[in-house]
């Protein structure tokens, strides 16, 4: 997917479904940088792995985390209702996990809300190291690629 399309057709609509205070240039930049870091906007399904969507969410990690964390749970429920996802609580993780592979608005909302669970303010334009630490804390990637982070982070900031 082209990056400008991701921003226009996934991230911006997702942020419109969330409270206004969740939309900031820092949040936008981190969401874009993480999508670039995780999937290069080339893979909706992790190559050789279980993750789904451009932000590469796993069922037992980010999906369950956003659905259950006190800071994100009420907001993801609102997003799900707005997008007409109606599932029993026990089915919700599986429904979301399947949906985020192709519903980029839902995937972007999950990404923003996973960042929302972090206790500190998101990194600024000149803080790629802090952004990296926040990415690691929220996503807990299995394979680290620190060599690509600074470029992805800078590209995200240029675009937002």
VOBADO-77354 format. One line per 2 residues: number of its first residue (from 1); their letters; for each residue x, y, z of C-alpha. Coordinates in steps of 0.2 Angstrom, whole numbers. Each point is the difference from the previous one (the first is absolute). Example, Ala and Ser with C-alpha at 12.3 -4.5 7.8 and 13.67 -1.06 7.14 Angstrom:
2
1> AS> 62,-22,39; 6,17,-3 .
***
This chain:
160
1> XX> 0,0,0; 6,18,-3 .
3> XX> 4,9,15; -11,15,-4 .
5> XX> -15,-12,-3; 3,-8,17 .
7> XX> 0,17,9; -15,7,-10 .
9> XX> -11,-16,0; 5,-9,16 .
11> XX> 8,11,13; -10,16,-2 .
13> XX> -17,-10,0; 6,-10,15 .
15> XX> 5,16,10; -17,7,-4 .
17> XX> -8,-14,9; 10,3,16 .
19> XX> 0,15,12; 8,16,-7 .
21> XX> 14,-1,13; 6,-16,-8 .
23> XX> 4,9,-16; 17,9,0 .
25> XX> 14,1,-12; 10,-11,12 .
27> XX> -13,-13,-1; -1,1,-19 .
29> XX> 19,-1,-2; 1,-15,12 .
31> XX> -14,-10,-9; 8,3,-17 .
33> XX> 18,-4,6; -6,-16,8 .
35> XX> -10,-5,-15; 16,3,-11 .
37> XX> 10,-10,13; -12,-14,2 .
39> XX> -5,-4,-18; 8,13,-12 .
41> XX> -18,2,-5; 3,-16,-11 .
43> XX> -8,-13,11; -17,-2,7 .
45> XX> 5,-17,7; 16,-3,8 .
47> XX> 12,-10,-11; 3,-16,10 .
49> XX> -10,6,15; -16,3,8 .
51> XX> -2,19,0; -13,9,-10 .
53> XX> -2,17,-8; 13,13,-5 .
55> XX> 3,3,19; 3,-19,2 .
57> XX> -12,-4,15; 0,-17,8 .
59> XX> -15,-8,8; 8,-3,17 .
61> XX> 10,16,0; -7,17,-7 .
63> XX> -17,-6,-4; -4,-7,18 .
65> XX> 10,14,7; -10,14,-7 .
67> XX> -16,-9,3; 3,-2,18 .
69> XX> 11,14,6; -9,13,11 .
71> XX> 7,15,-10; -6,-7,-17 .
73> XX> -14,-12,3; -15,13,0 .
75> XX> 7,8,-16; 3,-15,-10 .
77> XX> -18,-6,4; -6,17,-7 .
79> XX> 10,-2,-16; -7,-18,-2 .
81> XX> -18,6,2; 3,14,-12 .
83> XX> 7,-12,-13; -14,-12,3 .
85> XX> 9,-14,9; -12,-9,11 .
87> XX> 7,-15,9; -1,-9,16 .
89> XX> 14,5,12; 8,-17,-1 .
91> XX> 0,1,-19; 6,18,-1 .
93> XX> 19,-4,0; -2,-12,-15 .
95> XX> -12,11,-9; 12,15,1 .
97> XX> 15,-10,-4; -8,-6,-16 .
99> XX> -6,17,-4; 16,10,2 .
101> XX> 8,-9,-15; -11,9,-12 .
103> XX> -9,14,10; 13,13,0 .
105> XX> -10,13,10; -3,-13,14 .
107> XX> 19,-5,0; 5,19,1 .
109> XX> -12,2,15; 8,-15,8 .
111> XX> 17,7,-3; -4,17,7 .
113> XX> -8,-8,15; 15,-11,4 .
115> XX> 10,16,0; -13,7,12 .
117> XX> 4,-13,13; 17,6,2 .
119> XX> 2,11,16; 11,14,-7 .
121> XX> -2,13,-14; 4,-6,-17 .
123> XX> 17,5,-8; 3,16,-9 .
125> XX> 8,3,-17; 17,1,7 .
127> XX> -1,-16,11; 2,-15,-10 .
129> XX> 8,-9,14; -15,3,11 .
131> XX> -12,-5,-14; 10,-17,-2 .
133> XX> -2,-3,19; -18,3,-1 .
135> XX> -2,-11,-15; 9,-14,8 .
137> XX> -10,2,16; -17,0,-9 .
139> XX> 3,-12,-14; 13,-12,7 .
141> XX> 7,-5,-17; 7,-17,-1 .
143> XX> 14,5,-12; 8,16,3 .
145> XX> 5,11,-15; 7,16,8 .
147> XX> 10,4,-16; -16,5,-9 .
149> XX> -9,9,14; 8,17,-2 .
151> XX> -4,1,-18; -18,-6,3 .
153> XX> -2,13,14; 7,14,-10 .
155> XX> -11,-4,-15; -15,-1,11 .
157> XX> 3,17,7; 3,7,-17 .
159> XX> -17,-6,-6; -11,5,15 .
***
